[in-house]
Amino acid sequence: MIALENIDRINAIEESDSNKISIVLFEWLSLKQSYKNESLVNYSEYVIDTLADLFKKMLVQDTAMTKKAKLNVVDLLDKLKTQKENLDFIKSNIVVSDIQQASKRLSKKAQSAFETK
């Protein structure tokens, strides 16, 4: 069993690792120039939802959290909500683009069906 006084020495995650975690999360949460398909947008939304759930649980469970830390978490939750709304907008544009492409293909097929040879 691990003694509580030795807990600082056995932490596998160090403070310097928080920068790495931040970079990875920032890359996933940043909106990309172009999303190729809806599944990538859906996965980004899933990451945002999961992270938001984690932050909400932290607010409820961590009674030792300072007021400043709680305000930071609430601010992050607000930004995550905005980012998800932006992803919804991007997803709707992808769907519209897919519909337009399908429409063009169908119209070409319809035209070729009625062409006289």
C-alpha positions in Angstrom: 0.0 0.0 0.0 1.2 3.5 -0.8 1.6 5.9 2.1 0.1 9.3 1.6 3.3 11.1 2.6 5.0 9.5 -0.5 2.3 10.5 -2.9 4.3 13.4 -4.4 7.2 11.1 -5.3 5.0 8.6 -7.1 3.0 10.8 -9.3 3.4 9.5 -12.9 2.1 12.8 -14.4 4.3 15.7 -13.7 3.5 19.4 -14.0 5.4 19.6 -17.3 3.0 17.0 -18.7 0.2 19.5 -18.3 1.6 21.5 -21.2 1.6 18.4 -23.4 -2.0 17.6 -22.4 -3.0 21.2 -23.2 -1.4 21.1 -26.7 -3.1 17.8 -27.5 -6.5 19.1 -26.4 -6.1 22.4 -28.2 -5.3 20.6 -31.4 -8.5 18.6 -31.1 -10.7 21.4 -30.0 -9.4 23.9 -32.7 -11.6 24.3 -35.7 -9.9 23.1 -38.9 -9.9 25.0 -42.2 -11.9 22.3 -43.9 -13.6 19.2 -42.6 -13.8 16.5 -45.2 -16.7 14.6 -43.7 -19.4 14.6 -41.1 -17.9 11.8 -39.0 -14.8 14.0 -38.2 -17.1 16.8 -37.0 -19.1 14.3 -34.9 -16.0 13.0 -33.3 -14.8 16.5 -32.5 -18.3 17.1 -30.9 -17.9 13.9 -28.9 -14.5 15.1 -27.6 -16.0 18.5 -26.6 -19.0 16.8 -24.9 -16.7 14.4 -23.0 -14.4 17.2 -21.8 -17.4 19.4 -20.8 -18.8 16.4 -18.8 -15.4 16.1 -17.1 -15.3 19.8 -16.2 -18.9 19.7 -14.8 -18.1 16.7 -12.6 -15.0 18.6 -11.4 -17.2 21.5 -10.4 -19.5 19.2 -8.4 -17.1 16.8 -6.9 -14.0 18.9 -6.1 -15.0 20.8 -3.0 -11.4 22.0 -2.5 -11.4 23.9 -5.8 -10.8 27.6 -5.4 -13.3 30.2 -6.6 -10.8 31.3 -9.3 -10.4 27.8 -10.5 -14.2 27.3 -10.6 -14.5 30.6 -12.6 -11.9 29.3 -15.0 -13.8 26.0 -15.5 -17.1 27.9 -16.1 -15.3 30.1 -18.6 -14.0 27.0 -20.4 -17.4 25.4 -20.4 -18.8 28.4 -22.1 -16.1 28.3 -24.7 -16.7 24.6 -25.3 -20.4 25.3 -25.8 -19.5 28.0 -28.4 -17.1 25.7 -30.1 -19.7 23.0 -30.3 -22.2 25.5 -31.8 -19.6 26.4 -34.4 -19.1 22.7 -35.2 -22.9 22.3 -35.7 -22.7 25.1 -38.2 -19.8 23.4 -40.0 -21.7 20.1 -40.0 -24.7 21.8 -41.6 -22.5 23.2 -44.3 -21.0 19.8 -44.9 -24.5 18.3 -45.3 -25.6 21.0 -47.6 -22.4 20.5 -49.7 -23.1 16.8 -49.8 -26.7 17.4 -50.9 -25.5 19.8 -53.6 -23.0 17.3 -55.0 -25.7 14.5 -55.0 -28.1 16.9 -56.7 -25.5 17.6 -59.5 -24.9 13.9 -60.0 -28.6 13.1 -60.2 -29.2 15.9 -62.6 -26.5 14.7 -64.9 -27.9 11.2 -64.7 -31.4 12.5 -65.5 -30.1 14.5 -68.4 -28.2 11.6 -69.8 -31.3 9.4 -69.5 -33.4 11.7 -71.7 -30.7 12.5 -74.2 -31.5 11.2 -77.7 -29.0 9.1 -79.4 
